[in-house]
């Protein structure tokens, strides 16, 4: 019986090898018997046994086979005193089986590598979305049984980062989205493509100048003109900054003393100090810088510096007062401390430089400053400046200098809009990258400001409502918390559409004010795009629109809007230069000059 068993059964190593080579655990070898591979249900141990239908079973047959593990040794599983062998009618070439096993092992390793790569990618995407969602959630109090005990130091640290009054923006430590995306080689390649395009712009300009002039022209006349009168710009900014630093803080400090209960008419004092603050905002920060810009006829880039800083400082002063007045009123009602809670001057000074428009006493901070990172961001801003220069020199000025001399009919307007899409999109990308990414990240790094979410993935938006929320998070937060929500609070949440309309109106008026002062003429193209098409697309392309087709529609509308803006404002700029009015009336000032100016007077290069 032992010899029959010994002659009919397979070597344990051969059975194990053949079992691994089949998906269902069964491999036919051409012999009458068959190998069967099965997994025990109780302990998951792989067991291999050979069965021969021609041979009657014996009670000691099953006991003569041992259970196998994944890496069993053939010598360890020899049964009896004889050596296991394979009969001639069921002979298997072990070398062939081993090669099959090695091939299967290599395939399994490749499969394991692919699966781990896909799993790691999915986990990273999930964790990023989880962090993004958790940072946007409002803080909710947990039951005492689920809340771990916090020390006094941890409580004070959390109190600094939470909104001081009700619900508000929460600041957390996070990187800018492009800094994370640029770590991916595929995304960084797109950045390299824009650099290559800049190199081509530079080469084309140099080659054409060398052909026309016989020498290399590196004067950068347009940049010199656009940033003219910089000393006056610096002096104006210093005056604005010092006034915003001293006046709002001093007024708030004096007003907080009147709410201590020693004054008989705290409400009258509030009205008085509030009126003085609004007067300072309107005249000190609003009127005087604009008067300087208009009287000295500052060039466009210098105008943008003064006017943008004017708007920024006005928004910061409003945020400081808006966030701290409720604290003083709460203290005056509860009297839970000896004196009112007044921020320190250093905290207000830090806020004036911080890349945010929402005031907090403290923000999350990074431990160190990476000066190499700061230098790289400022160099990128400089590169974007030269990029914009070559876009205007190569794509805008030659086109609009010649087209402004022709009749501006419907055909000319359509050609102008479509020819302006490329420079308009490039200017859009350059403005976003230079200011919202490089400039704000550079100042955030120098100030150790840890919350770098100045924008979100607006390029993935499938609706204009989402685009407005993610394009410029810094300005959107100010409009949301201090305009939209305050209107809802005053109206007891009864006029949401009116609050949204007012937010669009404020944004459109401020944008048009900036362009009108900096360009020196009133042409409400951007205002009409905001109030008409912007509002319409906000309701048509709403958040329920999902799918790639809506992202394509959003990008198409954005490209056309940029083409319209570049075309119409450039036409009006040259019309203002070609057809000046000596004593214009109010109607002539309001009426666009490009509608009636078609005189063939060429501009000198220095007048651009």
C-alpha positions as CSV (number, residue, x, y, z in Angstrom):
1,X,0.0,0.0,0.0
2,X,2.8,2.4,0.8
3,X,4.4,1.8,-2.5
4,X,1.2,2.4,-4.4
5,X,0.7,5.6,-2.5
6,X,4.4,6.5,-3.0
7,X,4.1,5.9,-6.7
8,X,0.8,7.7,-7.3
9,X,1.3,10.9,-5.4
10,X,3.1,14.0,-6.4
11,X,6.0,15.7,-4.7
12,X,4.7,18.4,-2.3
13,X,6.8,21.1,-4.0
14,X,5.5,20.1,-7.4
15,X,1.9,20.3,-6.1
16,X,2.5,23.6,-4.5
17,X,4.1,25.1,-7.6
18,X,1.3,23.8,-9.9
19,X,-1.3,25.1,-7.6
20,X,0.0,28.6,-7.8
21,X,0.0,28.6,-11.6
22,X,-3.8,28.3,-11.9
23,X,-6.5,30.9,-11.0
24,X,-8.9,28.3,-9.6
25,X,-6.2,26.2,-7.9
26,X,-6.4,23.3,-10.3
27,X,-3.7,22.5,-13.0
28,X,-4.1,19.6,-15.4
29,X,-0.8,17.9,-16.0
30,X,-1.8,15.2,-18.6
31,X,-1.7,12.4,-16.0
32,X,-4.7,10.5,-14.8
33,X,-4.5,12.2,-11.5
34,X,-5.1,15.9,-10.9
35,X,-3.7,18.4,-8.5
36,X,-6.1,20.3,-6.4
37,X,-5.3,23.5,-4.5
38,X,-7.8,24.7,-1.9
39,X,-7.8,27.2,1.0
40,X,-9.0,26.1,4.3
41,X,-12.0,28.1,5.5
42,X,-11.0,28.2,9.2
43,X,-7.4,29.2,9.1
44,X,-6.6,30.2,5.5
45,X,-3.8,27.6,5.1
46,X,-3.2,26.4,1.6
47,X,-3.5,22.7,1.3
48,X,-2.4,20.6,-1.7
49,X,-3.3,17.0,-2.2
50,X,-3.1,14.6,-5.1
51,X,-6.0,12.3,-5.8
52,X,-6.1,9.4,-8.3
53,X,-9.5,8.1,-9.3
54,X,-8.1,4.6,-10.3
55,X,-6.6,3.9,-6.8
56,X,-8.9,3.1,-4.0
57,X,-8.6,5.4,-1.0
58,X,-7.1,4.3,2.2
59,X,-7.5,5.8,5.7
60,X,-3.8,6.4,6.0
61,X,-3.7,8.2,2.6
62,X,-5.0,11.5,3.9
63,X,-2.8,11.4,6.9
64,X,0.2,11.0,4.8
65,X,-0.1,14.5,3.3
66,X,1.0,17.6,5.2
67,X,-0.4,21.1,4.9
68,X,1.6,23.5,3.0
69,X,2.4,27.2,3.5
70,X,3.5,29.7,0.8
71,X,7.2,29.0,0.9
72,X,7.4,25.4,2.1
73,X,10.6,23.4,1.5
74,X,10.2,20.2,-0.5
75,X,12.7,18.3,1.8
76,X,10.6,19.2,4.8
77,X,7.4,17.6,3.4
78,X,8.8,14.2,2.3
79,X,6.5,11.4,3.5
80,X,7.8,8.1,4.9
81,X,11.2,6.7,4.4
82,X,11.2,6.7,0.6
83,X,11.9,9.7,-1.6
84,X,8.8,11.2,-3.4
85,X,9.0,10.7,-7.1
86,X,6.7,11.1,-10.2
87,X,5.7,8.1,-12.2
88,X,6.5,7.9,-15.9
89,X,2.8,8.2,-17.1
90,X,2.4,11.5,-15.0
91,X,5.9,13.0,-15.4
92,X,6.1,16.8,-15.2
93,X,9.1,18.8,-16.1
94,X,9.9,20.7,-13.0
95,X,12.1,23.2,-14.8
96,X,9.2,24.4,-16.9
97,X,7.0,24.7,-13.9
98,X,9.6,26.8,-12.0
99,X,10.0,29.1,-15.0
100,X,6.2,29.5,-15.1
101,X,6.3,30.3,-11.4
102,X,9.0,32.9,-11.8
103,X,7.0,34.6,-14.6
104,X,3.9,34.6,-12.4
105,X,6.0,36.1,-9.6
106,X,7.2,38.9,-11.8
107,X,3.7,39.7,-13.0
108,X,2.5,39.8,-9.4
109,X,5.3,42.3,-8.6
110,X,4.3,44.5,-11.5
111,X,0.7,44.3,-10.5
112,X,1.5,45.1,-6.9
113,X,3.5,48.2,-8.0
114,X,0.7,49.5,-10.1
115,X,-1.9,48.8,-7.4
116,X,0.2,50.6,-4.8
117,X,0.7,53.6,-7.1
118,X,-3.0,53.9,-7.8
119,X,-3.8,53.4,-4.1
120,X,-1.3,56.1,-3.1
121,X,-2.7,58.5,-5.7
122,X,-6.3,57.9,-4.5
123,X,-5.3,58.3,-0.8
124,X,-3.5,61.6,-1.6
125,X,-6.5,63.0,-3.4
126,X,-8.8,61.9,-0.6
127,X,-6.6,63.5,2.1
128,X,-6.3,66.7,0.1
129,X,-10.1,67.0,-0.3
130,X,-10.6,66.0,3.4
131,X,-8.2,68.7,4.6
132,X,-9.9,71.3,2.3
133,X,-13.3,70.4,3.6
134,X,-12.3,70.3,7.2
135,X,-10.6,73.7,6.9
136,X,-13.8,75.2,5.5
137,X,-16.1,73.8,8.1
138,X,-17.3,76.0,10.9
139,X,-16.2,75.1,14.3
140,X,-18.9,73.3,16.2
141,X,-18.8,72.5,19.9
142,X,-18.4,68.9,20.7
143,X,-20.0,67.1,23.7
144,X,-17.9,67.0,26.8
145,X,-17.5,63.3,26.6
146,X,-15.9,63.5,23.1
147,X,-13.8,66.6,23.8
148,X,-10.3,66.0,25.1
149,X,-9.2,68.3,27.9
150,X,-7.2,71.3,26.7
151,X,-4.7,73.3,28.6
152,X,-5.0,77.1,29.1
153,X,-2.3,77.7,26.6
154,X,-4.0,75.6,23.9
155,X,-7.3,77.3,24.6
156,X,-5.8,80.8,24.3
157,X,-4.1,79.7,21.0
158,X,-7.4,78.4,19.6
159,X,-9.1,81.6,20.7
160,X,-6.7,83.7,18.6
161,X,-7.4,81.7,15.4
162,X,-11.2,81.5,15.8
163,X,-13.5,84.3,14.7
164,X,-13.9,86.7,17.7
165,X,-17.6,87.3,17.1
166,X,-19.9,84.6,15.9
167,X,-19.0,82.8,12.8
168,X,-16.4,84.1,10.5
169,X,-13.3,83.2,8.5
170,X,-11.0,80.7,10.1
171,X,-7.3,80.8,9.4
172,X,-5.3,77.6,9.2
173,X,-1.8,76.7,8.1
174,X,-1.9,75.7,4.5
175,X,0.2,76.1,1.3
176,X,-0.8,77.8,-1.9
177,X,-2.3,75.4,-4.5
178,X,0.2,76.2,-7.2
179,X,3.1,75.4,-4.9
180,X,1.7,72.0,-4.4
181,X,0.8,71.5,-8.1
182,X,4.3,72.5,-9.3
183,X,5.7,69.5,-7.4
184,X,4.0,67.4,-10.1
185,X,6.2,67.2,-13.2
186,X,3.2,67.3,-15.6
187,X,2.0,70.6,-14.1
188,X,5.5,72.1,-14.0
189,X,5.8,71.3,-17.7
190,X,3.0,73.8,-18.4
191,X,5.0,76.4,-16.4
192,X,8.0,75.6,-18.6
193,X,5.9,76.1,-21.7
194,X,5.0,79.7,-20.7
195,X,8.7,80.4,-20.1
196,X,9.4,79.1,-23.6
197,X,6.8,81.4,-25.0
198,X,8.4,84.3,-23.2
199,X,11.7,83.4,-24.8
200,X,10.1,83.4,-28.2
201,X,8.6,86.8,-27.6
202,X,12.0,88.2,-26.6
203,X,13.7,86.6,-29.6
204,X,11.1,87.8,-32.1
205,X,11.4,91.4,-30.7
206,X,15.1,91.4,-30.8
207,X,15.3,89.9,-34.3
208,X,12.8,92.4,-35.7
209,X,14.5,95.3,-34.0
210,X,17.8,94.2,-35.4
211,X,16.4,93.9,-38.9
212,X,14.6,97.3,-38.8
213,X,17.3,99.3,-36.9
214,X,20.4,97.3,-37.6
215,X,21.1,97.0,-33.9
216,X,19.6,95.5,-30.7
217,X,17.1,97.9,-29.1
218,X,16.9,97.3,-25.3
219,X,15.4,100.6,-24.2
220,X,12.1,99.3,-22.7
221,X,10.4,102.7,-23.4
222,X,7.0,101.4,-22.5
223,X,8.0,100.2,-19.1
224,X,9.8,103.5,-18.4
225,X,6.7,105.5,-19.4
226,X,4.2,103.2,-17.5
227,X,6.1,103.5,-14.2
228,X,7.0,107.2,-14.4
229,X,7.0,109.6,-11.5
230,X,7.9,106.9,-8.9
231,X,9.1,109.3,-6.2
232,X,5.7,110.9,-6.1
233,X,4.1,107.5,-6.0
234,X,6.3,106.5,-3.0
235,X,5.5,109.7,-1.1
236,X,1.8,109.3,-1.7
237,X,1.8,105.8,-0.5
238,X,3.7,106.7,2.7
239,X,1.2,109.4,3.5
240,X,-1.7,107.0,2.9
241,X,-0.2,104.3,5.0
242,X,0.7,106.5,8.0
243,X,-2.7,108.0,8.0
244,X,-4.4,104.6,7.9
245,X,-2.1,103.4,10.7
246,X,-2.7,106.3,13.1
247,X,-6.2,107.7,12.5
248,X,-8.4,104.5,12.6
249,X,-6.5,103.1,15.6
250,X,-6.6,106.4,17.5
251,X,-10.3,106.9,16.8
252,X,-11.1,103.3,17.9
253,X,-9.0,103.6,21.1
254,X,-10.7,106.9,22.1
255,X,-14.1,105.5,21.3
256,X,-13.5,102.4,23.4
257,X,-12.8,104.6,26.4
258,X,-16.2,106.3,26.0
259,X,-18.0,102.9,26.3
260,X,-16.7,102.2,29.9
261,X,-19.8,103.7,31.5
262,X,-18.2,106.9,32.7
263,X,-19.7,108.9,29.9
264,X,-23.3,109.8,30.0
265,X,-24.0,109.5,26.2
266,X,-22.1,106.5,24.8
267,X,-24.5,106.3,21.9
268,X,-23.8,109.9,20.9
269,X,-20.1,109.3,21.1
270,X,-20.5,106.3,18.8
271,X,-22.3,108.4,16.2
272,X,-19.6,111.1,16.5
273,X,-16.6,108.8,16.2
274,X,-18.3,106.8,13.4
275,X,-18.9,109.9,11.4
276,X,-15.3,111.1,11.8
277,X,-14.1,107.6,10.7
278,X,-16.3,107.7,7.6
279,X,-15.2,111.2,6.8
280,X,-11.6,110.1,7.0
281,X,-12.3,107.1,4.8
282,X,-14.0,109.3,2.2
283,X,-11.6,112.3,2.2
284,X,-8.3,111.2,3.7
285,X,-8.0,107.9,2.0
286,X,-10.5,108.3,-0.8
287,X,-10.3,111.8,-2.2
288,X,-6.7,113.0,-1.6
289,X,-4.9,110.1,-3.4
290,X,-7.2,110.4,-6.3
291,X,-6.7,114.1,-6.5
292,X,-2.9,113.6,-6.6
293,X,-3.2,111.1,-9.4
294,X,-5.4,113.3,-11.5
295,X,-3.6,116.6,-11.0
296,X,-0.1,115.1,-11.7
297,X,-1.3,113.0,-14.6
298,X,0.4,109.8,-13.4
299,X,1.0,107.2,-16.0
300,X,-1.0,104.0,-16.0
301,X,1.2,101.6,-13.9
302,X,1.9,104.3,-11.3
303,X,-1.8,105.1,-11.1
304,X,-2.5,101.4,-10.5
305,X,-0.1,101.3,-7.6
306,X,-1.7,104.3,-5.9
307,X,-5.3,103.4,-6.5
308,X,-5.0,99.7,-5.6
309,X,-3.2,100.6,-2.4
310,X,-5.9,103.2,-1.7
311,X,-8.6,100.5,-2.0
312,X,-6.7,98.0,0.0
313,X,-6.0,100.3,2.9
314,X,-9.7,101.4,3.0
315,X,-10.8,97.8,3.1
316,X,-8.3,97.0,5.9
317,X,-9.3,100.0,8.0
318,X,-13.0,98.9,7.7
319,X,-12.1,95.3,8.6
320,X,-10.2,96.4,11.7
321,X,-13.1,98.6,13.0
322,X,-15.8,96.0,12.0
323,X,-14.1,93.2,13.9
324,X,-13.2,95.1,17.1
325,X,-16.3,97.2,17.7
326,X,-18.5,94.2,18.6
327,X,-15.8,93.2,21.2
328,X,-16.0,96.5,22.9
329,X,-19.8,96.5,22.9
330,X,-19.8,93.0,24.3
331,X,-17.4,94.1,27.1
332,X,-19.5,97.2,27.8
333,X,-22.6,95.0,28.3
334,X,-21.0,92.2,30.3
335,X,-18.1,94.1,32.1
336,X,-16.2,90.8,32.5
337,X,-12.8,92.5,32.5
338,X,-11.3,95.7,34.0
339,X,-11.0,97.5,30.6
340,X,-12.1,97.1,27.0
341,X,-10.3,94.7,24.7
342,X,-8.2,97.0,22.4
343,X,-5.7,95.4,20.1
344,X,-2.1,96.4,20.3
345,X,-0.5,98.7,17.7
346,X,1.9,95.9,16.6
347,X,-1.1,93.7,15.9
348,X,-2.7,96.3,13.7
349,X,0.6,97.1,12.0
350,X,1.1,93.4,11.2
351,X,-2.5,93.3,9.8
352,X,-1.8,96.2,7.4
353,X,1.1,94.3,5.8
354,X,-0.5,90.8,6.0
355,X,-1.9,89.3,2.8
356,X,-5.5,89.2,4.1
357,X,-8.3,91.7,4.4
358,X,-10.0,90.1,7.4
359,X,-8.6,91.2,10.8
360,X,-7.6,88.9,13.6
361,X,-5.4,89.6,16.6
362,X,-3.2,86.7,15.7
363,X,-2.8,84.4,12.7
364,X,-1.1,81.0,12.3
365,X,2.6,81.6,11.8
366,X,5.4,79.6,10.3
367,X,8.6,79.1,12.4
368,X,11.2,80.3,9.8
369,X,11.5,82.5,6.8
370,X,12.7,81.0,3.6
371,X,14.5,83.9,2.0
372,X,15.3,81.9,-1.1
373,X,11.6,81.4,-1.6
374,X,11.0,85.1,-1.2
375,X,13.7,85.9,-3.8
376,X,12.3,83.4,-6.2
377,X,8.8,84.9,-6.0
378,X,10.0,88.5,-6.5
379,X,12.0,87.3,-9.5
380,X,8.9,85.7,-10.9
381,X,7.0,88.9,-10.4
382,X,9.7,90.7,-12.4
383,X,9.6,88.1,-15.1
384,X,5.8,88.5,-15.4
385,X,6.3,92.2,-15.7
386,X,8.6,91.8,-18.7
387,X,6.3,89.1,-20.0
388,X,3.4,91.6,-20.0
389,X,5.7,94.2,-21.7
390,X,6.4,91.8,-24.6
391,X,2.7,90.8,-24.9
392,X,1.8,94.5,-25.4
393,X,4.7,95.3,-27.6
394,X,4.2,92.2,-29.9
395,X,0.5,91.6,-29.8
396,X,-1.4,94.8,-28.8
397,X,0.4,98.0,-29.9
398,X,1.0,97.1,-33.5
399,X,-2.6,95.9,-33.9
400,X,-4.4,98.8,-32.2
401,X,-2.2,101.5,-33.5
402,X,-3.2,100.6,-37.1
403,X,-6.8,99.6,-36.4
404,X,-7.6,102.8,-34.5
405,X,-7.0,104.7,-37.8
406,X,-9.8,102.8,-39.5
407,X,-13.6,103.0,-39.3
408,X,-14.6,101.0,-36.2
409,X,-17.7,99.2,-37.7
410,X,-19.2,95.8,-36.7
411,X,-16.7,93.8,-38.8
412,X,-13.7,95.7,-37.4
413,X,-15.1,95.1,-33.8
414,X,-15.5,91.4,-34.3
415,X,-12.0,91.0,-35.7
416,X,-10.6,93.2,-32.9
417,X,-12.3,91.1,-30.2
418,X,-11.1,87.7,-31.6
419,X,-7.6,89.1,-32.2
420,X,-7.5,90.3,-28.6
421,X,-8.4,87.0,-27.0
422,X,-4.8,85.7,-26.9
423,X,-3.2,88.8,-25.3
424,X,-6.2,89.1,-23.0
425,X,-5.8,85.6,-21.8
426,X,-2.1,86.0,-21.3
427,X,-2.6,89.2,-19.3
428,X,-5.2,87.4,-17.2
429,X,-2.8,84.5,-16.4
430,X,0.1,86.9,-15.8
431,X,-1.9,89.1,-13.4
432,X,-3.2,86.1,-11.5
433,X,0.3,84.4,-11.2
434,X,2.2,87.6,-10.5
435,X,-0.1,89.1,-7.9
436,X,-2.3,86.4,-6.3
437,X,0.5,83.8,-6.2
438,X,3.9,85.3,-6.3
439,X,3.4,88.7,-4.7
440,X,1.1,87.6,-1.9
441,X,3.2,84.5,-1.2
442,X,6.4,86.6,-1.0
443,X,4.9,88.9,1.7
444,X,3.3,85.9,3.5
445,X,6.7,84.3,3.7
446,X,8.4,87.4,5.0
447,X,5.7,87.8,7.6
448,X,5.6,84.1,8.5
449,X,1.9,84.2,7.5
450,X,0.9,80.5,7.3
451,X,-2.5,80.6,5.6
452,X,-1.6,80.8,1.9
453,X,-5.1,80.1,0.4
454,X,-5.2,83.3,-1.7
455,X,-7.1,81.5,-4.4
456,X,-8.6,78.1,-5.1
457,X,-8.8,75.9,-8.2
458,X,-10.8,78.4,-10.2
459,X,-9.7,76.8,-13.5
460,X,-11.8,73.8,-12.7
461,X,-15.0,75.8,-12.2
462,X,-18.1,74.6,-13.9
463,X,-20.1,77.7,-12.9
464,X,-19.4,81.4,-12.7
465,X,-20.7,81.4,-9.1
466,X,-17.8,79.0,-8.2
467,X,-15.4,81.1,-10.3
468,X,-16.2,84.3,-8.4
469,X,-15.6,82.5,-5.1
470,X,-12.3,80.9,-6.0
471,X,-10.6,83.4,-8.3
472,X,-9.6,85.9,-5.6
473,X,-10.3,84.4,-2.1
474,X,-8.8,87.5,-0.4
475,X,-11.3,90.0,-1.8
476,X,-14.1,87.4,-1.8
477,X,-13.8,86.9,1.9
478,X,-14.1,90.7,2.5
479,X,-17.1,91.0,0.3
480,X,-18.8,88.0,1.8
481,X,-18.2,88.8,5.5
482,X,-18.5,92.6,5.5
483,X,-21.0,93.2,2.7
484,X,-23.2,90.2,2.0
485,X,-23.5,88.8,5.5
486,X,-23.9,92.2,7.1
487,X,-26.8,93.0,4.7
488,X,-28.4,89.7,5.7
489,X,-27.9,90.5,9.3
490,X,-29.5,93.9,9.0
491,X,-32.3,92.5,7.0
492,X,-32.7,89.4,9.2
493,X,-31.9,87.2,6.2
494,X,-34.9,88.3,4.2
495,X,-33.2,89.7,1.1
496,X,-30.6,87.3,-0.1
497,X,-31.0,88.2,-3.9
498,X,-30.8,91.9,-3.0
499,X,-27.6,91.2,-0.9
500,X,-26.1,89.3,-3.8
501,X,-27.0,92.1,-6.2
502,X,-25.4,94.7,-3.9
503,X,-22.2,92.7,-3.7
504,X,-22.0,92.6,-7.6
505,X,-22.7,96.3,-7.7
506,X,-20.0,97.2,-5.2
507,X,-17.5,95.0,-7.0
508,X,-18.4,96.4,-10.4
509,X,-18.2,100.0,-9.3
510,X,-14.8,99.6,-7.6
511,X,-13.4,97.8,-10.6
512,X,-14.7,100.5,-13.0
513,X,-13.4,103.2,-10.7
514,X,-9.9,101.8,-10.7
515,X,-9.8,101.5,-14.5
516,X,-11.4,105.0,-15.1
517,X,-8.8,106.7,-12.8
518,X,-5.8,104.8,-14.1
519,X,-6.7,105.1,-17.8
520,X,-7.9,108.6,-17.6
521,X,-11.3,108.1,-19.3
522,X,-14.7,106.7,-18.4
523,X,-15.7,103.7,-20.5
524,X,-17.9,101.3,-18.4
525,X,-17.1,98.1,-20.3
526,X,-16.1,96.2,-17.2
527,X,-19.1,97.5,-15.3
528,X,-21.5,96.3,-18.0
529,X,-19.8,92.9,-18.1
530,X,-20.1,92.6,-14.4
531,X,-23.7,93.8,-14.0
532,X,-25.2,92.2,-17.1
533,X,-23.3,89.1,-18.2
534,X,-21.8,88.5,-14.8
535,X,-25.1,88.5,-13.0
536,X,-26.8,86.5,-15.8
537,X,-24.1,83.8,-15.9
538,X,-24.1,83.6,-12.1
539,X,-27.7,82.4,-12.2
540,X,-27.5,80.4,-15.4
541,X,-24.1,78.7,-14.7
542,X,-24.9,78.0,-11.1
543,X,-23.4,75.4,-8.8
544,X,-25.7,72.6,-9.9
545,X,-24.0,72.6,-13.3
546,X,-21.5,69.8,-13.3
547,X,-19.5,68.1,-16.0
548,X,-16.7,69.0,-18.4
549,X,-19.0,70.7,-20.9
550,X,-19.8,73.4,-18.3
551,X,-16.1,74.0,-17.7
552,X,-15.6,74.5,-21.4
553,X,-18.5,77.0,-21.5
554,X,-17.0,78.9,-18.6
555,X,-13.6,79.1,-20.2
556,X,-15.1,80.1,-23.6
557,X,-17.1,82.9,-21.9
558,X,-14.0,84.0,-20.0
559,X,-11.8,84.1,-23.1
560,X,-14.5,86.2,-25.0
561,X,-14.8,88.6,-22.0
562,X,-11.0,89.2,-22.0
563,X,-11.0,89.8,-25.7
564,X,-13.8,92.4,-25.3
565,X,-12.0,94.2,-22.5
566,X,-8.6,94.4,-24.3
567,X,-10.2,95.4,-27.6
568,X,-12.6,98.2,-26.3
569,X,-10.2,99.7,-23.8
570,X,-7.3,99.7,-26.2
571,X,-9.5,101.3,-28.9
572,X,-10.6,104.0,-26.4
573,X,-7.0,104.6,-25.2
574,X,-5.8,105.4,-28.8
575,X,-8.9,107.4,-29.5
576,X,-8.2,109.6,-26.5
577,X,-4.7,110.1,-27.8
578,X,-5.7,110.7,-31.5
579,X,-8.6,113.0,-30.9
580,X,-8.0,115.2,-27.8
581,X,-10.7,117.7,-26.7
582,X,-9.6,121.1,-25.6
583,X,-12.6,122.1,-23.6
584,X,-14.8,119.0,-23.3
585,X,-18.3,119.2,-21.9
586,X,-19.7,116.6,-19.4
587,X,-21.4,114.7,-22.2
588,X,-18.2,114.5,-24.2
589,X,-16.4,113.2,-21.2
590,X,-18.9,110.5,-20.7
591,X,-19.3,109.6,-24.3
592,X,-16.6,107.1,-25.6
593,X,-14.2,108.9,-27.9
594,X,-13.7,105.8,-30.0
595,X,-17.2,106.1,-31.4
596,X,-16.5,109.2,-33.3
597,X,-12.7,109.5,-33.6
598,X,-11.2,108.2,-36.9
599,X,-8.5,110.8,-37.6
600,X,-5.3,109.4,-39.1
601,X,-2.8,111.0,-36.7
602,X,0.0,108.6,-35.8
603,X,1.3,108.5,-32.3
604,X,4.8,109.0,-31.5
605,X,6.4,106.1,-29.6
606,X,7.0,108.2,-26.5
607,X,3.3,108.9,-26.2
608,X,2.3,105.2,-25.9
